[in-house]
Amino acid sequence: MSRLVVGLGNPGRQYAGTRHNVGFDVVETLATRVKADWASAPRGIEALMARTADMVLVKPLTFMNLSGAAVTGLMQFYKSPVEDMVVIVDDVYLELGRLRIRPSGSAGGHNGLKSIIGSLGTEEFARIRIGVGRGDARRDLGDHVLSRFDAAERADVEALIGRAADAAQLFVTDGIGPVMNRYNRKEDAE
């Protein structure tokens, strides 16, 4: 059975490279690694997907706040249990460079997670939160997550996306427990 690896982001060139799109960046990195090609999801599901024998990489093409419909549609299509899915999202409450992996939990203020929880009717799915930092507290949070990384942050972000892709691959092969044990350590970020 294939595991679903869902990267959240916003579709469109204007959002590429923004903090809010690191979930897309991770699944795109994975697709490149495993040489999987992107294709449209089954009819009626607004998403792109790339398949291998053991995973289905997913980029919902709805905007972030409506991600739940695409995720639920694919879970139903593949008859995938919720424990076989991991969702990859940005997290402004984590410092840049940190990963936080959880087997379940609340949306924590993230609208993409809120949409998925609402559509599935459960918080019981794994997630990989990618620290993108809060930035200047006086700046509007929406503007911050839709901003691109500074040139000085780019190398750290590339390494972070690679580590998150590693974590997602470990989830596919070994499940959430080993991922949490390996990637929730603070020193992993250094």
Phi, psi and omega in degrees: 000138180277142174266144177270129176242105187255120174257127181265147178183186176248138179285156176110144182301327183293343180259350181300135178080005178275165179300323183291344185257015180296333176298316175300316182301321181293312181291330175293320176299315179298316180300320178295316181301315186265004178057046177259136181267144179280140177215164177293145176291168177307154184313133177089354180249118183277087180197159167255149179217153176226125187250146166230184180296329186243359178209155173240113177275138187228135170235102176299138180261003169284166174287162186316313186291352181239021185298333185301322182297314180294317181297313180297318179301316180290322177298319178292317180301314182272000183051044185268126175290152184301331180288351177260021180233141170233138180248133183249122186222160172283154177218113181286344182272358173254139178296152179305129178104349181264147170245145172226120182250133180224147178281344181188181176143179182285175177288337179059031179086359181273119185293329176295314177295321178302317180296317180293316178301316179297318181289320181279335184076021179206153173260004188274061173221151183287151176214146174247113179264131183250119181292119177245002178076157181270332183073198181296120182297340179280344181278143177301132183299321178299317178296322181297310184291337178268005178271159177273159178290145175293156179304322181292338181269344190304314181297317178296321181293317179299316178296319180297316179297320177297317179294321178295322176295319175301316180297318179295319178296321177295323176301316182299318184274324190237352181090179190286327182304304179299327178295314179297316181300323184274321192253356178272002180281135180300321183293343176297333182281346186264000000 
